[in-house]
Amino acid sequence: MITDQVIREIYKVNKRPPKDLNDLNLPEALYNLRQYHNMTLDNEDLTKAEVIINDLEEYSPFRRFLVRSLHAILEFDKMVAFVFRNHILFLGKNDAQVRVHFKPEEDDEDEEDDRSWLRKLFGRK
């Protein structure tokens, strides 16, 4: 089960992208998700590649992402987590479930938070 403590630990451990994108083992993750998620990799060169989740709507901000922006890919019993700097995209291994967790802001108690969730996602202040 993926608890809040597990999610905090994921963000803590995976603060930076890997030095070598091959360490992500992306082909294995796509293979494990193929039964319930129609996902494609648009380029063989991982530094330029983009993953496209064809099941999601065309205008979903989670439909496509650059491989170079991934910090980690983690497999759990029922989910595969694609870890980014500000969010985690969870895809079900046994169903077509897609969940997104946004990283909580740690030091915004003094600031007034008027940013939209899209601005939080893409990390702009």
DSSP file with accessible surface (Angstrom, degrees, kcal/mol):
  #  RESIDUE AA STRUCTURE BP1 BP2  ACC     N-H-->O    O-->H-N    N-H-->O    O-->H-N    TCO  KAPPA ALPHA  PHI   PSI    X-CA   Y-CA   Z-CA
    1    1 A M              0   0  201      0, 0.0     2,-0.9     0, 0.0     5,-0.1   0.000 360.0 360.0 360.0 140.0    0.0    0.0    0.0
    2    2 A I        -     0   0   28      4,-0.1     2,-0.1     3,-0.0    74,-0.0  -0.812 360.0-179.7 -98.1 105.6    1.3    3.4   -0.9
    3    3 A T     >  -     0   0   61     -2,-0.9     4,-2.4     1,-0.1     5,-0.2  -0.444  44.4-100.6 -97.5 173.9    0.9    5.7    2.2
    4    4 A D  H  > S+     0   0  110      1,-0.2     4,-2.6     2,-0.2     5,-0.2   0.876 124.4  54.4 -61.4 -36.7    1.7    9.3    2.7
    5    5 A Q  H  > S+     0   0  106      2,-0.2     4,-2.1     1,-0.2    -1,-0.2   0.912 107.8  49.1 -64.5 -40.9    4.9    8.3    4.5
    6    6 A V  H  > S+     0   0   47      2,-0.2     4,-2.3     1,-0.2    -2,-0.2   0.923 111.2  50.0 -63.8 -43.2    6.0    6.2    1.4
    7    7 A I  H  X S+     0   0    8     -4,-2.4     4,-2.2     2,-0.2     5,-0.2   0.923 109.4  50.9 -63.7 -43.0    5.2    9.1   -0.9
    8    8 A R  H  X S+     0   0  139     -4,-2.6     4,-2.2     1,-0.2    -1,-0.2   0.918 111.0  49.5 -59.6 -40.9    7.3   11.5    1.3
    9    9 A E  H  X S+     0   0   83     -4,-2.1     4,-2.8     2,-0.2     5,-0.3   0.883 106.8  55.4 -66.8 -37.0   10.2    9.0    1.2
   10   10 A I  H  X S+     0   0   10     -4,-2.3     4,-2.2     1,-0.2    -2,-0.2   0.944 111.1  44.0 -59.9 -48.7    9.9    8.7   -2.6
   11   11 A Y  H  < S+     0   0   16     -4,-2.2    -2,-0.2     1,-0.2    -1,-0.2   0.905 114.6  50.6 -63.1 -39.4   10.3   12.5   -3.0
   12   12 A K  H  < S+     0   0  138     -4,-2.2     3,-0.5    -5,-0.2    -2,-0.2   0.924 115.7  40.0 -65.7 -44.5   13.2   12.5   -0.5
   13   13 A V  H  < S+     0   0   97     -4,-2.8     2,-0.5     1,-0.2     3,-0.3   0.837 116.8  49.2 -76.6 -31.5   15.1    9.7   -2.1
   14   14 A N     <  +     0   0   31     -4,-2.2    -1,-0.2    -5,-0.3    -2,-0.1  -0.415  63.2 136.2-110.8  59.1   14.5   10.8   -5.7
   15   15 A K        +     0   0  136     -2,-0.5    -1,-0.2    -3,-0.5    -2,-0.1   0.756  69.5  36.7 -75.1 -24.9   15.4   14.5   -5.7
   16   16 A R  S    S-     0   0  198     -3,-0.3     3,-0.1    55,-0.1    -1,-0.0  -0.925  87.6-104.0-129.6 154.0   17.4   14.4   -8.9
   17   17 A P        -     0   0   61      0, 0.0    54,-0.2     0, 0.0    55,-0.1  -0.323  51.4 -92.8 -67.7 157.1   17.1   12.6  -12.2
   18   18 A P        -     0   0   34      0, 0.0     3,-0.1     0, 0.0     6,-0.1  -0.350  25.4-124.9 -69.0 153.9   19.5    9.7  -12.8
   19   19 A K  S    S+     0   0  214      1,-0.2     2,-0.5    -3,-0.1     3,-0.0   0.875 103.6  39.7 -65.6 -37.0   22.8   10.4  -14.5
   20   20 A D  S >  S-     0   0   76      1,-0.1     3,-1.9     0, 0.0     4,-0.3  -0.965  73.4-152.4-117.0 119.6   22.1    7.8  -17.1
   21   21 A L  G >  S+     0   0   21     -2,-0.5     3,-1.4     1,-0.3     5,-0.4   0.728  93.1  70.7 -64.4 -20.5   18.5    7.5  -18.3
   22   22 A N  G >  S+     0   0  110      1,-0.3     3,-1.2     2,-0.2    -1,-0.3   0.752  84.2  70.7 -66.3 -21.9   19.0    3.8  -19.1
   23   23 A D  G <  S+     0   0  115     -3,-1.9    -1,-0.3     1,-0.2    -2,-0.2   0.695  83.9  70.5 -66.5 -19.2   19.0    3.3  -15.3
   24   24 A L  G <  S-     0   0   13     -3,-1.4    -1,-0.2    -4,-0.3    -2,-0.2   0.767  92.6-144.9 -67.0 -26.6   15.3    4.1  -15.2
   25   25 A N    <>  +     0   0   81     -3,-1.2     4,-1.5    -4,-0.3     3,-0.3   0.923  33.2 168.0  58.8  46.1   14.6    0.7  -17.0
   26   26 A L  H  >  +     0   0    1     -5,-0.4     4,-2.7     1,-0.2     5,-0.3   0.887  65.1  59.2 -60.7 -42.6   11.7    2.4  -18.9
   27   27 A P  H  > S+     0   0   88      0, 0.0     4,-2.2     0, 0.0    -1,-0.2   0.907 106.0  49.6 -57.2 -38.5   11.2   -0.5  -21.4
   28   28 A E  H  > S+     0   0   94     -3,-0.3     4,-2.5     2,-0.2    -2,-0.2   0.920 110.9  49.3 -66.2 -41.1   10.5   -2.9  -18.6
   29   29 A A  H  X S+     0   0    2     -4,-1.5     4,-1.4     2,-0.2    -1,-0.2   0.933 112.0  47.9 -64.4 -43.5    8.0   -0.5  -17.0
   30   30 A L  H  X S+     0   0   27     -4,-2.7     4,-0.7     1,-0.2    -1,-0.2   0.892 111.6  51.4 -64.3 -37.4    6.2    0.0  -20.3
   31   31 A Y  H >< S+     0   0  137     -4,-2.2     3,-0.8    -5,-0.3     4,-0.3   0.921 108.9  50.0 -64.3 -43.6    6.1   -3.8  -20.9
   32   32 A N  H 3< S+     0   0   54     -4,-2.5     3,-0.3     1,-0.2    -1,-0.2   0.761 115.4  43.8 -67.2 -24.8    4.6   -4.4  -17.4
   33   33 A L  H >X S+     0   0    2     -4,-1.4     4,-2.1    -5,-0.2     3,-1.0   0.491  84.3  99.0 -96.6  -4.2    1.9   -1.8  -18.1
   34   34 A R  T << S+     0   0  141     -3,-0.8    -1,-0.2    -4,-0.7    -2,-0.1   0.768  72.5  62.8 -60.6 -29.3    1.0   -2.8  -21.6
   35   35 A Q  T 34 S+     0   0  143     -4,-0.3    -1,-0.2    -3,-0.3    -2,-0.1   0.880 122.1  16.9 -67.6 -34.8   -2.1   -4.8  -20.7
   36   36 A Y  T <4 S+     0   0   89     -3,-1.0     2,-0.4     1,-0.2    -2,-0.2   0.518 122.5  56.2-116.2 -10.3   -4.0   -1.9  -19.3
   37   37 A H     <  -     0   0    5     -4,-2.1     2,-1.2    -7,-0.1    -1,-0.2  -0.987  66.0-145.4-131.3 124.9   -2.2    1.2  -20.6
   38   38 A N        +     0   0   88     -2,-0.4    16,-2.4    -3,-0.1    17,-0.6  -0.750  38.9 164.4 -87.3  96.3   -1.5    2.0  -24.3
   39   39 A M  E     -A   53   0A  25     -2,-1.2     2,-0.3    14,-0.2    14,-0.2  -0.930  16.1-172.7-120.4 141.1    1.8    3.8  -23.9
   40   40 A T  E     -A   52   0A  56     12,-2.3    12,-2.8    -2,-0.4     2,-0.5  -0.946  20.6-140.1-131.6 154.4    4.4    4.5  -26.6
   41   41 A L  E     -A   51   0A  52     -2,-0.3    10,-0.2    10,-0.2     8,-0.0  -0.961  13.7-159.3-110.7 122.0    7.9    5.9  -26.7
   42   42 A D        +     0   0   82      8,-2.3     2,-0.3    -2,-0.5     9,-0.1   0.519  69.6  31.0 -87.5  -3.2    8.4    8.3  -29.6
   43   43 A N        -     0   0   63      7,-0.2    -1,-0.1     1,-0.1     6,-0.1  -0.990  61.0-141.2-154.0 142.3   12.2    8.2  -30.0
   44   44 A E  S    S+     0   0  173     -2,-0.3     2,-0.8     4,-0.1    -1,-0.1   0.811  89.1  81.8 -73.0 -30.2   14.9    5.6  -29.4
   45   45 A D  S >> S-     0   0   66      1,-0.2     3,-1.7     3,-0.1     4,-1.0  -0.675  71.7-157.1 -78.6 108.5   17.2    8.3  -28.0
   46   46 A L  T 34 S+     0   0   23     -2,-0.8    22,-0.4     1,-0.3    21,-0.2   0.760  87.7  64.6 -63.7 -24.1   16.1    8.7  -24.4
   47   47 A T  T 34 S+     0   0   72      1,-0.2    -1,-0.3    20,-0.1    21,-0.1   0.749 117.9  27.3 -70.6 -19.3   17.5   12.2  -24.0
   48   48 A K  T <4 S+     0   0  135     -3,-1.7    -2,-0.2    19,-0.1    -1,-0.2   0.415  99.5 117.3-115.4  -3.4   14.9   13.3  -26.7
   49   49 A A     <  -     0   0    1     -4,-1.0    18,-2.1    -6,-0.1    19,-0.5  -0.307  44.4-160.8 -76.0 152.3   12.2   10.7  -26.1
   50   50 A E  E     - B   0  66A  44     16,-0.2    -8,-2.3    17,-0.1     2,-0.5  -0.990  12.4-139.0-130.2 134.7    8.7   11.4  -25.0
   51   51 A V  E     -AB  41  65A   0     14,-3.0    14,-2.0    -2,-0.4     2,-0.5  -0.830  18.6-161.6 -93.0 133.1    6.4    8.9  -23.4
   52   52 A I  E     -AB  40  64A  17    -12,-2.8   -12,-2.3    -2,-0.5     2,-1.0  -0.972  12.2-155.4-119.8 124.8    2.8    9.1  -24.6
   53   53 A I  E >   -A   39   0A   0     10,-3.8     3,-1.4    -2,-0.5   -14,-0.2  -0.836  11.9-170.7 -97.1  96.1   -0.1    7.6  -22.7
   54   54 A N  T 3  S+     0   0   51    -16,-2.4    -1,-0.2    -2,-1.0   -15,-0.1   0.676  75.9  67.8 -67.0 -17.7   -2.6    7.2  -25.6
   55   55 A D  T 3  S+     0   0   85    -17,-0.6    -1,-0.3     8,-0.1     2,-0.1   0.748  86.5  82.8 -72.6 -26.4   -5.5    6.2  -23.3
   56   56 A L  S <  S-     0   0   38     -3,-1.4     0, 0.0     1,-0.1     0, 0.0  -0.447  95.5 -87.2 -80.4 157.6   -5.6    9.7  -21.7
   57   57 A E    >   -     0   0  158     -2,-0.1     3,-1.8     1,-0.1     6,-0.2  -0.221  38.7-111.0 -61.9 152.6   -7.5   12.6  -23.4
   58   58 A E  T 3  S+     0   0  115      1,-0.3    -1,-0.1    -3,-0.1     5,-0.1   0.816 115.4  44.9 -54.1 -37.2   -5.6   14.7  -25.9
   59   59 A Y  T 3  S+     0   0  215      4,-0.1    -1,-0.3     3,-0.0    -2,-0.1   0.362  80.7 122.0 -97.3   8.2   -5.5   17.8  -23.7
   60   60 A S    X   -     0   0   32     -3,-1.8     3,-1.5     1,-0.1     4,-0.4  -0.513  61.0-141.1 -69.8 132.0   -4.5   16.0  -20.4
   61   61 A P  T 3  S+     0   0   47      0, 0.0     3,-0.2     0, 0.0    -1,-0.1   0.649 102.4  54.3 -68.9  -9.6   -1.3   17.5  -19.1
   62   62 A F  T 3  S+     0   0   26      1,-0.1    -9,-0.1     3,-0.0    -6,-0.1   0.396  80.7  91.7-102.8   3.2   -0.3   13.9  -18.1
   63   63 A R  S <  S+     0   0   32     -3,-1.5   -10,-3.8    -6,-0.2     2,-0.4   0.853  96.6  19.3 -67.2 -36.7   -0.8   12.4  -21.5
   64   64 A R  E     +B   52   0A 104     -4,-0.4     2,-0.3   -12,-0.2   -12,-0.2  -0.991  65.9 171.7-138.5 144.3    2.9   12.9  -22.6
   65   65 A F  E     -B   51   0A  20    -14,-2.0   -14,-3.0    -2,-0.4     2,-0.3  -0.992  35.2-106.1-149.5 152.4    6.1   13.6  -20.7
   66   66 A L  E >   -B   50   0A  55     -2,-0.3     3,-1.2   -16,-0.2     4,-0.3  -0.601  20.3-139.9 -78.6 136.3    9.8   13.8  -21.5
   67   67 A V  G >  S+     0   0    0    -18,-2.1     3,-1.9    -2,-0.3    -1,-0.1   0.891 101.8  62.7 -63.3 -36.2   11.9   10.9  -20.3
   68   68 A R  G 3  S+     0   0  139    -19,-0.5    -1,-0.3   -22,-0.4   -21,-0.1   0.692  96.4  59.7 -67.0 -14.6   14.7   13.2  -19.3
   69   69 A S  G <  S+     0   0   47     -3,-1.2    16,-0.4   -52,-0.0    -1,-0.3   0.567  82.9 105.0 -88.9  -5.9   12.3   14.8  -16.7
   70   70 A L    <   -     0   0    0     -3,-1.9    14,-0.2    -4,-0.3     3,-0.1  -0.525  47.1-173.5 -74.1 137.6   11.8   11.5  -14.9
   71   71 A H        -     0   0   20     12,-3.7     2,-0.3     1,-0.4    13,-0.2   0.738  67.9 -19.7 -97.2 -32.2   13.6   11.1  -11.6
   72   72 A A  E     -C   83   0B   9     11,-1.2    11,-2.9   -55,-0.1     2,-0.4  -0.974  46.3-138.2-166.6 159.9   12.7    7.5  -11.1
   73   73 A I  E     -C   82   0B  24     -2,-0.3     2,-0.4     9,-0.2     9,-0.2  -0.991  29.2-173.6-126.0 119.8   10.3    4.6  -12.0
   74   74 A L  E     -C   81   0B  50      7,-2.6     7,-3.5    -2,-0.4     2,-0.5  -0.950  13.3-146.6-120.0 135.8    9.3    2.5   -9.1
   75   75 A E  E     +C   80   0B  76     -2,-0.4     5,-0.2     5,-0.2     2,-0.2  -0.856  19.0 176.0-103.8 132.8    7.2   -0.7   -9.1
   76   76 A F        -     0   0   57      3,-3.2    17,-0.0    -2,-0.5   -74,-0.0  -0.622  49.1 -86.1-117.1-178.2    4.8   -1.5   -6.3
   77   77 A D  S    S+     0   0  139     -2,-0.2     3,-0.0     1,-0.2    -1,-0.0   0.929 122.5   7.4 -57.6 -48.2    2.4   -4.5   -6.0
   78   78 A K  S    S+     0   0  147     15,-0.1    15,-2.7    14,-0.1    16,-0.7   0.447 126.8  50.3-116.8  -3.7   -0.4   -2.9   -7.9
   79   79 A M  E     - D   0  92B  12     13,-0.3    -3,-3.2    14,-0.1     2,-0.4  -0.939  57.5-145.5-136.5 157.2    1.1    0.4   -9.3
   80   80 A V  E     -CD  75  91B   0     11,-2.4    11,-2.6    -2,-0.3     2,-0.5  -0.995  24.2-149.1-119.2 128.5    4.0    1.7  -11.2
   81   81 A A  E     -CD  74  90B   0     -7,-3.5    -7,-2.6    -2,-0.4     2,-0.7  -0.877   8.6-161.4-104.6 125.4    5.1    5.2  -10.1
   82   82 A F  E     -CD  73  89B   0      7,-3.0     7,-2.6    -2,-0.5     2,-0.5  -0.929  22.3-152.2-101.0 109.9    6.7    7.7  -12.5
   83   83 A V  E     +CD  72  88B   0    -11,-2.9   -12,-3.7    -2,-0.7   -11,-1.2  -0.744  20.3 171.7 -96.0 126.9    8.5   10.1  -10.2
   84   84 A F        -     0   0   11      3,-2.6   -14,-0.1    -2,-0.5   -70,-0.1  -0.666  48.2 -94.5-118.5 178.3    9.0   13.7  -11.3
   85   85 A R  S    S+     0   0  132    -16,-0.4     3,-0.1    -2,-0.2   -15,-0.1   0.914 119.9  18.1 -62.4 -44.2   10.3   16.8   -9.4
   86   86 A N  S    S+     0   0   36     35,-0.3    17,-2.7     1,-0.1     2,-0.3   0.404 128.6  21.4-113.3  -0.9    6.8   18.1   -8.4
   87   87 A H  E     - E   0 102B  22     15,-0.3    -3,-2.6    34,-0.1     2,-0.4  -0.983  58.5-134.4-159.1 165.2    4.5   15.2   -8.9
   88   88 A I  E     -DE  83 101B   0     13,-2.4    13,-2.6    -2,-0.3     2,-0.6  -0.999  14.6-150.9-127.2 130.7    4.2   11.4   -9.1
   89   89 A L  E     -DE  82 100B   2     -7,-2.6    -7,-3.0    -2,-0.4     2,-0.5  -0.913  13.6-161.9-102.9 115.6    2.1    9.7  -11.8
   90   90 A F  E     -DE  81  99B   0      9,-3.5     9,-2.8    -2,-0.6     2,-0.4  -0.886   5.8-171.2-101.3 127.1    0.8    6.3  -10.6
   91   91 A L  E     -DE  80  98B   0    -11,-2.6   -11,-2.4    -2,-0.5     7,-0.2  -0.970  25.1-118.2-119.0 132.7   -0.4    3.8  -13.2
   92   92 A G  E     -D   79   0B   0      5,-2.8   -13,-0.3    -2,-0.4   -56,-0.2  -0.439  13.4-160.9 -70.2 138.1   -2.2    0.6  -12.2
   93   93 A K  S    S+     0   0   50    -15,-2.7   -14,-0.1    -2,-0.2    -1,-0.1   0.711  94.9  35.8 -86.6 -23.1   -0.6   -2.7  -13.1
   94   94 A N  S    S+     0   0   99    -16,-0.7     2,-0.3   -58,-0.1    -1,-0.1   0.285 128.0  17.4-114.1   6.1   -3.9   -4.6  -12.8
   95   95 A D  S    S-     0   0   68    -17,-0.2   -59,-0.2     2,-0.1    -3,-0.1  -0.940  86.4 -93.1-160.7 179.5   -6.3   -2.0  -14.1
   96   96 A A        +     0   0   66     -2,-0.3     2,-0.1    -5,-0.1    -3,-0.0   0.149  69.3 143.2 -91.7  21.8   -6.5    1.2  -16.1
   97   97 A Q        -     0   0   81     -6,-0.1    -5,-2.8   -60,-0.0     2,-0.4  -0.353  28.5-172.1 -67.9 137.5   -6.2    3.4  -13.1
   98   98 A V  E     +E   91   0B  48     -7,-0.2     2,-0.3    -2,-0.1    -7,-0.2  -0.996   7.6 175.8-130.5 124.6   -4.2    6.6  -13.3
   99   99 A R  E     -E   90   0B  98     -9,-2.8    -9,-3.5    -2,-0.4     2,-0.4  -0.963  13.9-156.2-128.7 149.4   -3.5    8.7  -10.2
  100  100 A V  E     -E   89   0B  46     -2,-0.3     2,-0.5   -11,-0.2   -11,-0.2  -0.982   2.6-165.8-126.2 134.0   -1.4   11.9   -9.7
  101  101 A H  E     -E   88   0B  49    -13,-2.6   -13,-2.4    -2,-0.4     2,-0.4  -0.984  12.3-148.3-117.6 126.4    0.1   13.0   -6.5
  102  102 A F  E     -E   87   0B  69     -2,-0.5   -15,-0.3   -15,-0.2   -16,-0.1  -0.785  25.1-112.1 -93.1 136.3    1.4   16.6   -6.2
  103  103 A K        -     0   0   68    -17,-2.7     2,-0.1    -2,-0.4    -1,-0.0  -0.450  36.2-119.7 -65.4 128.2    4.4   17.3   -4.0
  104  104 A P        -     0   0   80      0, 0.0     2,-0.4     0, 0.0    -1,-0.1  -0.408  24.2-113.2 -70.0 146.5    3.3   19.4   -1.1
  105  105 A E        -     0   0   54      1,-0.1     3,-0.3    -2,-0.1     4,-0.0  -0.647  26.3-163.8 -79.0 133.6    4.9   22.8   -0.6
  106  106 A E  S    S+     0   0  154     -2,-0.4     3,-0.2     1,-0.2    -1,-0.1   0.834  78.6  31.1 -90.3 -35.4    7.0   22.8    2.5
  107  107 A D  S    S+     0   0  113      1,-0.1     3,-0.3     2,-0.1    -1,-0.2  -0.175  80.6 106.6-122.1  44.1    7.7   26.5    3.1
  108  108 A D        +     0   0   41     -3,-0.3    -1,-0.1     1,-0.2     5,-0.1   0.249  46.3 101.9-105.2  17.1    4.6   28.3    1.9
  109  109 A E  S    S+     0   0  174      1,-0.2    -1,-0.2    -3,-0.2    -2,-0.1   0.880  89.6  40.2 -65.0 -37.2    3.1   29.1    5.3
  110  110 A D  S    S+     0   0  163     -3,-0.3     2,-0.3     2,-0.1    -1,-0.2   0.700 108.9  74.6 -83.1 -21.5    4.4   32.7    5.0
  111  111 A E  S    S-     0   0  102     -4,-0.2     2,-0.6     1,-0.0    -3,-0.0  -0.629  83.4-121.5 -93.0 151.7    3.5   33.1    1.4
  112  112 A E        -     0   0  168     -2,-0.3     2,-1.0     2,-0.0    -3,-0.1  -0.812  27.3-142.7 -89.3 123.2    0.1   33.5   -0.1
  113  113 A D        +     0   0   64     -2,-0.6    -5,-0.0     1,-0.2    -1,-0.0  -0.734  42.8 146.6 -95.7  99.1   -0.4   30.6   -2.5
  114  114 A D        +     0   0  122     -2,-1.0     2,-0.2     2,-0.1    -1,-0.2   0.185  33.7 122.1-112.8  15.7   -2.4   31.8   -5.5
  115  115 A R        -     0   0   36      1,-0.1     2,-0.1    -3,-0.1    10,-0.0  -0.547  61.0-123.9 -80.5 143.6   -0.7   29.5   -8.0
  116  116 A S     >  -     0   0   60     -2,-0.2     4,-2.0     1,-0.1     5,-0.2  -0.327  27.0-106.5 -77.2 166.4   -2.9   27.2  -10.0
  117  117 A W  H  > S+     0   0  126      1,-0.2     4,-2.3     2,-0.2     5,-0.1   0.847 120.8  56.6 -65.9 -29.1   -2.2   23.4  -10.0
  118  118 A L  H  > S+     0   0   73      2,-0.2     4,-2.1     1,-0.2    -1,-0.2   0.914 106.4  48.8 -68.0 -39.7   -0.8   23.6  -13.5
  119  119 A R  H  >>S+     0   0  106      1,-0.2     5,-1.8     2,-0.2     4,-0.5   0.885 111.4  50.2 -66.7 -36.0    1.8   26.2  -12.3
  120  120 A K  H ><5S+     0   0   70     -4,-2.0     3,-0.7     1,-0.2    -2,-0.2   0.913 108.8  53.4 -64.0 -41.3    2.6   23.9   -9.4
  121  121 A L  H 3<5S+     0   0   11     -4,-2.3   -35,-0.3     1,-0.2    -2,-0.2   0.914 114.2  39.3 -60.4 -43.3    3.0   21.0  -11.8
  122  122 A F  H 3<5S-     0   0  119     -4,-2.1    -1,-0.2    -5,-0.1    -2,-0.2   0.386 110.6-120.6 -95.4   5.0    5.5   22.8  -14.1
  123  123 A G  T <<5 +     0   0   30     -3,-0.7     2,-0.4    -4,-0.5    -3,-0.2   0.765  58.2 144.9  72.9  30.8    7.3   24.5  -11.2
  124  124 A R      <       0   0  177     -5,-1.8    -1,-0.2     0, 0.0    -2,-0.1  -0.825 360.0 360.0-104.8 142.5    6.9   28.2  -12.0
  125  125 A K              0   0  162     -2,-0.4    -5,-0.0   -10,-0.0     0, 0.0  -0.648 360.0 360.0-104.3 360.0    6.5   30.8   -9.3
